[in-house]
Amino acid sequence: MNKLEKNTNLFYKELVSTCNPERLLEIARKGIYLYEPLFNYNKIKNHECVIEISLLANKFLNEDNNENFILLSKYLGFETTLLYLYKYNYINIELYKLFHTYSSFTSTKFEISEFLNEDNDYFLEKQSKSKYAVFTLHSILIYNHCRSVKLLNYLSNNFSDISNDYYNSENINIPLFFPFDIIKKFKNKFFKPNTLYVTCNDKFSEEFINAVFTDLGIKTFFKLKHNYIPLRTDFDRYNFSYNDKFNYKIINKNENKDKKYIRLLLGNIKNNKPIYDFAEEFIKLKEPKKYNTLNKYDLLDFYKYREEDVDNDFLNKLNFVNNYLLNNDELNKILDDPMYIFNSKFDTTSELEQFLIQLTCIISLLHNNYNKHLIQFLLEINTYLELMDNKITYYIWEKDPYNEDYLYFEDYIFQLLKNTPNSIFNSYLY
């Protein structure tokens, strides 16, 4: 019995007995065989670790099972899903770069997973030294991604110096997933301490309110009182509730009433630090030698070109249209090999040009019988795209009621792609 077989036996013993997700993931990282999709096991089928275990065991792209992508997108979203597909070599570096779109507010789930599960702080460290690091911290705290004391400690040691000039614009200081003593310990580690302080007849309630709530949270709590529904279940775990008999009083501790904290707004971030893009960082880490050889999609203002700017004349001026989509020989080469597009250096700063390249690449993937679940996933780049009968279909459900003849930029793009000099290429669009 080889090492993988031994690990597989351990994995399935755990799966049918205790079924501890963390233990299963630990075994899977050592290498296992996966005999069938984990979605067949009720105890674990809805747990996030199913995703990584399936990826590790090379069972993610299963033609008989599309639930993997459904679950992955549900938990992680398009961008982070794309990153995992690249990490585990389901797509290559060129496809990953083409379909990735930069956003300052991308989910931090991948970075947190790397830190907690792989003991890799490379990405969190890069974020802590970036221009919008304070937004990273804010995102981790308010979107319930922080459920680990290890992560709390890391954030307080690496992010607190960039956040303590800002006030906390949320209701809660620390996510209510921790014991109360942990909440008390970290309550003032990240943002400016409260200026409001609550006193009351019950000492635990007084301590709880001042540790858990921000200034905004204190005001909201006493405005809603018994009707503070969103956190009622969380409060029950700490045996805390509002009580009219406790004689609450709110005291303003700030002697300087005119003191203003900096609001956490994008426009208020004034520094010269680099902008963090997890895709760029991951490529540098995984394939540093290829990083500078890749096509660049340095997009300008995302909304610079929209319906009012786009027509056939506009599209026909794009380099990719002239060099590829209007050239039958080039289209044949693209159909023969989806990676042909990446053989020549082709950079763009246009979102629409990138969209055209993405669709052209997907058509070639279809022509070469690539995995349908992967293709369906890549079509999520646009809300109106679907795969039907091995063809890409596009439909905007709500047309302008005042101008039914109005054409969206997607209309022009599909007209272009359906009328190239290559009939085989055109046949992959409805």
Secondary structure, DSSP 8 states (H G I E B T S, - for coil): --HHHHHHHHHHHHHHTT--HHHHHHHHTT-----S-GGG-TTTTTSTHHHHHHHHTT-SSBTTB-HHHHHHHHHHHHHHHHHHHHHTTSS-HHHHHHH----TT--SHHHHHHHHHH---HHHHHHHTSTTHHHHHHHHHHTT----HHHHHHHHHHTHHHHTTB---SSBSS-TTS-HHHHHHHTTSSS---SEEEE-S-HHHHHHHHHHB-HHHHHHHHHHGGG--TTHHHHHHTT----GGG--EEEE--S-TT---B---GGG---------HHHHHHHHH-HHHHTTS--B----TTSS-TTT--HHHHHTSHHIIIIIT-HHHHHHHHH-GGGGGGS---B--HHHHHHHHHHHHHHHHHTT--HHHHHHHGGGSTTEEEETTEEEE--SS--TT-TT---HHHHHHHHHTTSS-HHHHTTB-
